[in-house]
Amino acid sequence: MRDVLVELAERVDRGETVGVGTVVATFSSAPRPPGAAMLVGADGAVVGSVSGGCVEGAVYELAQEVVHQGRPVLQRYGVTDDDAFAVGLTCGGIIDVYVEPVNRHNFPELPEVLEAVRAREPVAIATVVEHPEWVGRRLVVRPDRATGDIPSARAADAVADDARGLLAAGRSGTLHYGPDGQRRGEGMTVFVNSFEPPPRMLVFGAIDFAAAVARLGAFLGYRVTVCDARPVFATTSRFPEADEVVVDWPHRYLAAQADAGQLDERTVVAVLTHDPKFDVPLLEAALRLKLGYVGAMGSRRTHDDRLRRLREAGLAEDELAKLASPIGLDLGARTPEETAVSIAAEIIALRWGGGGGRLARGDGSIHK
């Protein structure tokens, strides 16, 4: 829902009731993950997507109906539909979409959620999507508190505790309880939409390749920092897509960010400096942290020399094995933009367990 949140809040603030469809569960080869959302405004405008086009028309009509009737609906789309090719997922997947009317009265906490997301503070929306009486009730959950209108204190406490677990892991998903929040049983399903702060991409080396990587990193949803010790090159005008441009020695900046708790297992580090006095101390620090990806640009000869220097610095083989170098997938890239695509492709493949080969030459599931 992150990509439609601002539009939703603005429309609700103007007094609109907006139809919102949110993917709450997926099965098989579904094209969009839980949390993907589409809103339908009072003027008929559509923002966002729940399926990449497969069932948008059906969700659009259902959203209008839900707004008119004032009652939310949990709808399943996919190959189980009688008319799968008309409104289902022709790719063979199944998705559950929760469609609800949203306005000032039934979601007064929406401005609070938007404020937290803008401040990069962790927050989750836990919505009851199945229950004999409580469908549409919700909690807004933060690490230290929860507010909302789930009637049972027992159920609210259980949902808040479990939602915090999903929020800490940066995941959205469904939770199942008995009708009064019992840990075992059936009767209540809650969808937790987590808005964890965006993952970070740290690009070291203020060169033309860095500008392309920063641009693509921002496109993929990373909070991008470009860092270089040379103030003449590390300027915001050269890196307009970066969230911040820092003038500092790379290893010193990375260590300070780690000490401040600003890095996590989703953090991506791309070392593009080509200079041992910068990249060896930086990689020595990075490879000892729990990060999502550490890659370094350079030829195979540069890579071999870099490994020698890192071993001399005391890094173990299991630490060196975390280094993606030479950086990127073998796409035959030449330009900075093509190289940025190859780096992004490697990051995505490692994050989701992809092999990096051509889908046309494989078989089995596309989405892992």
DALIN-V605059 format. One record per helix or strand of 3 or more residues. SS is the DSSP state (2 for helix, 1 for strand). FROM is the first residue (numbers start at 1). TO is the last residue. If there is no record, write none. Layout:
SS;FROM;TO + SS;FROM;TO
//
This chain:
2;2;13 + 1;18;27 + 1;37;40 + 1;46;48 + 2;56;69 + 1;73;78 + 2;84;87 + 1;94;102 + 2;110;118 + 1;123;130 + 1;138;141 + 1;146;148 + 2;153;169 + 1;173;178 + 1;187;195 + 1;200;204 + 2;208;219 + 1;223;228 + 1;244;247 + 2;250;259 + 1;268;271 + 2;276;286 + 1;293;296 + 2;300;312 + 2;317;320 + 2;336;352 + 2;359;361
//
